[in-house]
Amino acid sequence: MQSAVTDRIIIAAFEVEFARLHMQARELIERTGNAALYRNGHATSSVAENILRGAGVIEQTFGGITANLWDDPFEWTLPETLSTTDRIIEYLAEVEKTRLQAFNFIAADRDLLTEIVLPSGLATPLIAVLTKTLARAAEFQGRALALSRQFADSKRSQVVA
């Protein structure tokens, strides 16, 4: 008979990766500061917008898993609503809480094979939903990090000039 620890190896790996994204998002928002949160670079969006889109993907998935609420969090993640680092960090904490609650519902790795019905009506294994969510959230975070680095490089070049 397997122990509870070995029954959750894949789940634990997902938890680590989602927690890592959460911490990195918090740190990036804190480093960015209020003045630069919504400053656009050469891209069409800002650091804050990309962090919020990534968090929104996570919130939508885990809200869907726990309460079958697949609402797009776009409306409550607008810059007018989340205008400061503190408000964004509060929102990230809410998303993290939702994610943690959802993982409490997943008892063992075998549960990852359970199919859930997405808003499109397509039944998809939970592991595929989590993998796609993790990838999409990481992509948005990568964009935010790239913009942050672009702004830092721009500041350094202005100081040197």
C-alpha positions, 0 to 999 in steps of 0.5 A, spaced: 500 500 500 502 506 498 503 512 503 499 519 502 506 522 500 507 517 494 500 518 492 501 526 491 508 526 487 505 529 481 500 534 485 506 536 489 510 538 483 504 542 480 504 545 487 511 547 487 511 550 480 504 554 482 507 557 488 513 559 485 509 563 480 506 566 485 512 568 489 515 571 483 509 575 481 509 578 488 516 580 488 516 583 481 510 587 483 514 589 489 520 591 485 516 595 480 513 600 484 507 604 483 510 609 478 511 603 473 506 598 474 502 600 468 508 603 464 508 600 457 514 599 454 515 597 446 510 591 448 502 593 448 502 591 455 505 593 462 508 589 467 502 589 472 497 587 466 501 581 464 502 579 472 494 580 472 493 576 466 497 570 469 494 571 475 487 571 472 488 565 468 490 561 475 484 564 478 479 562 472 482 555 472 482 554 480 475 557 480 472 553 475 475 547 479 472 548 486 466 552 484 465 551 477 465 558 476 469 559 469 468 567 469 474 571 466 477 575 472 478 581 467 472 586 470 475 585 477 483 586 475 482 592 471 488 598 472 482 602 475 481 597 481 488 594 482 492 601 481 497 600 487 502 594 488 498 593 495 492 592 491 495 587 486 499 583 492 492 583 495 489 580 489 495 575 488 494 573 495 486 571 493 488 567 487 493 563 491 488 562 496 483 559 491 489 555 488 490 552 495 483 550 496 483 547 489 489 543 491 486 540 497 480 537 493 485 533 489 487 527 493 491 523 489 495 523 483 490 518 480 485 524 480 489 528 475 486 523 470 479 525 472 476 529 466 472 536 467 468 539 463 470 546 461 466 552 459 467 550 451 463 543 453 470 539 452 471 534 457 479 534 459 483 531 464 485 535 470 492 534 468 492 537 462 488 543 464 493 544 470 499 543 465 496 548 460 494 553 466 501 553 468 504 554 461 499 560 460 501 563 467 508 562 466 508 565 459 505 572 462 510 572 467 515 571 462 512 577 459 512 581 465 519 580 467 522 581 460 518 588 460 521 589 467 528 588 465 527 592 459 525 598 463 531 597 468 536 597 462 533 603 459 534 606 466 541 604 466 542 607 459 539 613 461 544 614 467 550 612 463 548 617 457 
